Amino acid sequence: MRKTVLRGYVSSYLFLVPWLIGFLVLTLYPMIYSLYLSFTDYNILQSPKWVGLKNFIVMFSGNAEYVKDTRFLNSLGVTFKFVFISVPLKLMFALAVAMLMNQKLRLIPLYRTVYYIPTLLGGSVAIAVLWRRLFAGDGVINMIITGLIPSANPPSWISDPRYALVTLILLAVWQFGSPMIIFLAGLKQIPTEFYEAASVDGAGKVRQFFNITLPALSPIILFNLIMQMISAFQSFTQAYVVSSGNGGPLDSTMFYSLYLYIKAFQHSEMGYASAMAWFLLLVIAAMTAITFKASDSMVSYGSGE
């Protein structure tokens, strides 16, 4: 009996070996090594040179010896602006569409599939190229505007620093399919008796939404908020393609991940890029912790908590 149990334990651990090797070699070791590189001056061609906190000093303050990296702070500001605008808009739009898709109408399964397609395609290079073409000076958007208002003189959206980030925010909101599907699943879990009882008491649709739908969906809203926020902080492809890899115009689309890429692979400053990567990890962890803490009094799990 003991031999059989022991053999079962051994077999279980043997099945875990491939995953464990992959985790140690492809995840844990690169993370630890990048943490070491964040305290070094490393350009791939030469061995890492230990420089202590130099990379972090350059990022934030600079001193008599090291010049402050102003583009780093700009990329951080652009990324925060992108996150704080695009994520709430995406979630609101996703919830609105989910509520429409929750109606008992014909062809609803087809509509759900169609609305989910942008999420499957939105992060691809091809869609980013298409988006860049849509918002170009002679693109489709400007053709529609001038067709409707002949006297209008619309800007070249992606070439104007006032509007370039707006186009990327619109692209992010357009990718609302993933949170929409999750919201839809949550809406289907809300008992219809709640709405029936509210209707009997004279509550209208708006009051039902704020008093029933939102509280019941609060855990799902929190989940979608955290996942979309983490994803937004790591946005890269859209800005890289739309700005031709330079974060322009005037660094208005210089996302943090894009600037990290530029430092690592264009300037060969791998040590500095590693420091940026670890700072981004800390930012995401801090924002996630703040979100969890702020949600304590707003999220209901249906168990009195």
C-alpha positions in Angstrom: 0.0 0.0 0.0 2.8 2.4 1.0 4.7 1.5 -2.2 1.6 2.3 -4.3 1.1 5.7 -2.6 4.9 6.5 -2.9 4.8 5.5 -6.6 1.8 7.8 -7.1 3.7 10.7 -5.5 6.8 10.0 -7.7 4.6 9.9 -10.8 2.9 13.2 -9.9 6.3 15.0 -9.4 7.6 13.5 -12.7 4.7 15.1 -14.6 5.5 18.4 -12.9 9.2 18.3 -14.0 8.7 19.8 -17.5 6.7 22.7 -16.1 9.2 23.2 -13.2 12.1 23.2 -15.6 10.3 25.8 -17.8 9.5 27.9 -14.8 13.0 27.9 -13.5 14.8 28.4 -16.8 12.4 30.6 -18.7 10.8 32.7 -15.9 12.6 32.7 -12.5 16.2 32.8 -13.8 15.5 35.6 -16.3 13.7 37.6 -13.6 16.6 37.2 -11.1 19.2 38.0 -13.8 17.3 41.1 -15.0 17.2 42.3 -11.4 21.0 42.0 -11.2 21.3 43.7 -14.6 19.2 46.7 -13.3 22.2 47.6 -11.1 24.7 47.3 -14.0 25.8 49.0 -17.2 25.3 46.4 -19.9 25.2 46.7 -23.6 25.1 43.0 -24.7 28.5 43.2 -26.3 30.5 43.6 -23.1 30.2 42.0 -19.7 27.9 43.8 -17.2 29.6 46.4 -15.1 28.2 47.0 -11.6 27.1 50.7 -11.2 24.8 50.4 -8.1 21.8 52.8 -8.2 23.0 54.8 -11.2 20.2 53.6 -13.4 17.5 54.6 -10.9 19.2 57.9 -10.2 19.2 58.7 -13.9 15.5 57.8 -14.1 14.2 60.0 -11.3 16.5 62.8 -10.3 20.0 62.8 -11.7 22.9 64.4 -9.9 26.2 66.1 -10.5 27.5 63.0 -12.2 24.4 61.6 -14.0 22.0 63.5 -16.2 18.3 63.1 -15.5 16.4 61.2 -18.1 13.4 63.5 -18.9 12.0 61.1 -21.6 11.6 58.5 -18.9 9.3 60.7 -16.8 7.4 61.8 -20.0 6.9 58.1 -21.0 5.6 57.4 -17.5 3.2 60.4 -17.7 1.9 59.3 -21.1 1.3 55.8 -19.9 -0.6 56.9 -16.8 -2.7 59.2 -18.9 -3.4 56.3 -21.3 -4.3 54.0 -18.5 -6.6 56.4 -16.6 -8.6 57.3 -19.7 -8.7 54.2 -21.8 -9.4 51.6 -19.0 -12.6 53.3 -17.6 -13.9 54.1 -21.1 -13.3 50.5 -22.2 -15.1 49.0 -19.1 -18.1 51.4 -19.5 -18.4 50.6 -23.1 -18.0 46.8 -22.5 -20.7 46.9 -19.8 -23.1 48.8 -22.0 -22.6 46.3 -24.9 -22.9 43.4 -22.5 -26.2 44.6 -21.3 -27.4 44.9 -24.9 -26.1 41.4 -25.6 -28.0 40.1 -22.5 -31.4 40.9 -24.2 -33.5 38.1 -25.6 -33.2 39.0 -29.3 -32.7 37.0 -32.4 -29.1 36.4 -33.7 -27.6 37.4 -30.3 -24.9 34.6 -30.5 -23.8 36.1 -33.9 -23.7 39.6 -32.4 -21.6 38.4 -29.5 -19.1 36.8 -31.9 -18.9 39.9 -34.1 -18.3 42.2 -31.0 -15.6 39.9 -29.8 -13.6 39.9 -33.0 -11.9 43.3 -32.4 -10.4 41.9 -29.2 -8.9 38.9 -31.1 -7.4 41.3 -33.8 -6.9 44.5 -32.0 -3.4 43.8 -30.6 -2.0 42.7 -33.9 0.4 44.6 -36.1 -2.0 44.5 -39.1 -4.8 46.2 -37.1 -2.4 48.9 -35.8 -1.3 49.6 -39.4 -4.9 49.8 -40.4 -5.6 52.2 -37.6 -2.7 54.3 -38.6 -4.1 54.5 -42.1 -7.6 55.4 -40.9 -6.4 58.4 -38.9 -3.8 59.6 -41.4 -4.2 63.1 -42.9 -5.7 61.6 -46.0 -7.3 58.7 -44.2 -10.9 57.4 -44.1 -11.8 59.4 -41.0 -10.9 62.7 -42.5 -12.6 61.8 -45.8 -15.8 61.2 -43.8 -15.5 64.4 -41.9 -14.8 66.5 -45.1 -17.7 64.7 -46.8 -20.1 65.6 -44.1 -18.7 69.1 -43.5 -17.0 70.4 -46.7 -15.6 73.4 -44.9 -13.9 71.4 -42.2 -10.1 71.2 -42.0 -9.5 68.1 -39.9 -5.9 67.5 -38.6 -3.7 64.5 -39.4 -4.6 62.8 -36.2 -1.6 60.6 -35.7 0.8 63.4 -36.7 -0.6 66.0 -34.3 0.7 65.7 -30.7 -2.7 67.0 -29.4 -4.6 64.0 -30.9 -2.1 61.2 -31.4 -2.7 59.7 -28.0 -6.5 60.0 -28.5 -6.2 57.6 -31.5 -4.5 55.0 -29.4 -7.1 55.4 -26.6 -9.8 54.8 -29.2 -8.0 51.7 -30.4 -7.8 50.4 -26.9 -11.5 51.1 -26.3 -12.4 49.3 -29.5 -10.9 46.2 -28.0 -13.7 45.8 -25.5 -14.6 42.2 -26.4 -12.8 40.4 -23.5 -14.3 42.4 -20.6 -17.6 42.4 -22.4 -17.8 38.6 -22.5 -16.9 38.5 -18.7 -19.5 41.1 -17.9 -22.1 39.1 -20.0 -21.3 36.0 -18.0 -21.8 38.0 -14.8 -25.1 39.5 -15.9 -26.5 36.0 -16.6 -25.7 35.0 -13.0 -27.9 37.7 -11.5 -31.3 36.2 -10.5 -34.2 37.6 -12.5 -36.2 37.6 -9.3 -34.3 40.6 -8.1 -35.5 42.7 -11.1 -39.0 41.4 -10.9 -39.2 42.3 -7.2 -37.8 45.8 -7.9 -40.3 46.3 -10.7 -43.1 45.4 -8.3 -41.8 48.0 -5.9 -41.8 50.6 -8.6 -38.1 50.8 -9.4 -37.3 51.9 -12.9 -34.5 50.6 -15.2 -32.0 53.3 -14.0 -32.6 52.5 -10.3 -32.4 48.8 -11.0 -29.1 49.3 -12.7 -27.5 51.2 -9.8 -29.1 49.2 -7.0 -29.0 45.7 -8.4 -26.8 45.3 -11.5 -23.8 47.3 -10.3 -23.6 45.8 -6.8 -24.0 42.3 -8.2 -21.3 42.9 -10.8 -18.9 44.6 -8.4 -16.5 41.6 -8.1 -16.4 41.3 -11.9 -15.9 45.0 -12.3 -13.0 44.8 -9.9 -11.5 41.8 -11.8 -11.9 43.5 -15.2 -10.5 46.7 -13.9 -7.3 45.1 -12.6 -6.7 42.9 -15.7 -7.3 45.8 -18.1 -5.2 48.1 -16.0 -2.2 45.7 -16.0 -2.6 45.2 -19.8 -2.8 48.9 -20.4 0.4 49.6 -18.5 2.2 47.1 -20.8 0.8 48.4 -24.1 3.4 48.4 -26.8 2.4 47.2 -30.2 -0.1 50.0 -31.0 2.2 52.8 -30.1 5.2 51.2 -31.9 3.3 50.8 -35.1 1.3 54.0 -35.1 4.3 56.1 -34.2 6.8 54.2 -36.5 8.7 53.1 -33.4 9.7 56.5 -32.1 6.8 57.5 -29.9 6.1 60.6 -31.9 5.0 63.1 -32.6 7.0 64.9 -29.9 6.9 61.8 -27.7 3.1 62.2 -27.3 2.7 58.4 -27.8 5.9 57.3 -26.0 4.5 54.5 -23.9 6.6 53.2 -21.1 7.0 49.8 -22.7 8.0 51.4 -26.0 10.6 53.6 -24.3 11.9 50.5 -22.5 12.2 48.8 -25.9 14.1 51.7 -27.4 16.5 51.8 -24.5 17.1 48.1 -24.7 17.3 47.3 -28.4 18.0 50.7 -30.1 20.4 52.2 -27.5 21.7 48.8 -26.3 21.3 50.0 -22.6 20.1 46.6 -21.3 21.0 47.5 -17.7 18.9 50.7 -17.8 16.0 48.8 -19.5 16.1 46.1 -16.8 15.8 48.9 -14.2 12.8 50.3 -16.1 11.2 46.9 -16.2 11.5 46.3 -12.5 10.1 49.8 -11.8 7.1 49.0 -14.0 6.6 45.8 -12.0 6.5 47.9 -8.8 4.1 50.5 -10.4 1.7 47.7 -11.4 1.9 46.0 -8.0 1.3 49.3 -6.3 -1.7 50.3 -8.5 -3.1 46.8 -8.0 -2.8 47.0 -4.2 -4.4 50.5 -4.2 -7.3 49.2 -6.3 -7.8 46.3 -4.0 -7.7 48.6 -0.9 -10.1 51.1 -2.4 -12.5 48.4 -3.4 -13.0 47.1 0.2 -16.1 49.2 0.8 -17.4 49.0 -2.8 -17.3 45.3 -3.8 -20.0 42.9 -2.6 -19.4 39.2 -2.7 -22.9 38.3 -1.8 -21.9 36.9 1.6 -22.2 40.0 3.7 -18.6 41.1 3.1 
